Amino acid sequence: MQPTKEWLEKWQKAKKFLKPVKNLEDYFTLKEIAGKELDVMDIGLCSIPTGEFLVRDPLVYLGSKYEKEYFQKIPIGEFKTEVCVVKASDEDCDRYAAVRLKFNDNEISYFEEAMKGIEDLEDVNEGDYFGFAVDAGLACICDKKLHDLYCEFYEKFAKENPDGNIYDDYFAKLFEESYKDNPKYQRDGGDWINWNIPNTNYHLPMFQSGFGDGVYPVYLAYDKDNNPCQLIIEFIDVELAYSETDEEDED
């Protein structure tokens, strides 16, 4: 469903405020920010067969067929899922600061926040974002077709396991196996999986959401010809989060 003409008119005025306050590409090109060492991890392909997409918590929200896709579209294909990791220190474990799908090597001209086309755009200020909610510490980038298949899987699991829990009874063992196979930048319970939807060839990576539950922005990067070249989820503003921590530690 496309946004109304009235909403699009408001968005044209508001979207200049709904962009990142920094260059998000830094998470994938710099080796450190705010004194924190960074690395980039490839967790495998993400399948985008239609170009319509949403970003959601897979355990809490993705299983609902009523979840709405963003109105912007992205290229169709299989794209590498890159995770910017803030490396563990004495005080903390490895944290996932950002996740990216890079569609091509075009130079970024500008960013837009991914939008559903139903947001209330009154009183939007610079640096604001709408974001998506995480309530189970996980997130995923999901094509519309994969969303439909996931809902079918979710409903089937619920019907066959009326007293079950989809994480404890299904996904937990997959996360544990992911840790055993790829322990780098994971806790022993597992922090990411690249899940094949059963009976398909579609890849749906799931990954930890930085500091856990919260609301996180999703941005699309466009080139000079207004074509999308990257999708980036920002989980942690590394400079803001860790600079404040360092200052508090010094007091």
C-alpha positions, 0 to 999 in steps of 0.5 A: 500500500502506497502512502497518501498524497497528503502524507508524501507532501508532509514527508518531503518537508520532514525527511531532511530532519529524518537522516543520520547525524553522522556518516553511517558508512564509517562503521564499515570503513573505520577501525575505531571510533571513540577509542573502541576497536571495530571490525566488520563480520560477514554473516552470509546472504540476505534474500531480497526477492521482491524489493519490498522489505521490513526490519523487525524483531523476528521473535516478537513482531515478524510473525504477525502478517499485519506488520507493514513493509516500508514504502521505499523499495530496495534492489532485488537479489542476494546481498551480503549481510555485514555487521559492524562489531564493537570489540569486547573490552574488559567492561563489556562483551562484543556488541553489534553497532550496525548492520548493512546490506550493500547493493552496489559500490555507488558513492553515497549522496544522501540518506533517508530513514526507511518509512512505512508511510503512516507515521505522524510527521508533525513536530519532527526535529533534526536527529529524530527517527521513528525506528523499529521496536526490539523486545527480544534482543534480536532483529532481521532484514526481511523481504515481503515474500520471506515475511509471508513465508515466515508468518506461515512457519510461525503459525504452523509452529504455534498450531503444532506447539500450543504450549511451546516457545518458538525461541526456546523450542526452535531457534535456541539450538540454531543460535547455539550451533552458530556459536559452535561453528562461528564463535568469533564475536558471539556469546556462547548462546549465540548472537546470530544465525543465517536461517534458511526458511524451511523448504526454501532457498531463502536466507533470513539472517537474525542478529543481536541488537546492540544493547538489546531491547529498544527502538532503532533506526533503519536508513537507506543510502542513495546515490546521485541518481536517487538509486538505493545503494545501501541499507544500514541499521544503526544499533549503537551510536558508538561515539555517543555511547562510549564517549559518555561512558568514558567520561563517567568512568573518569569522574 
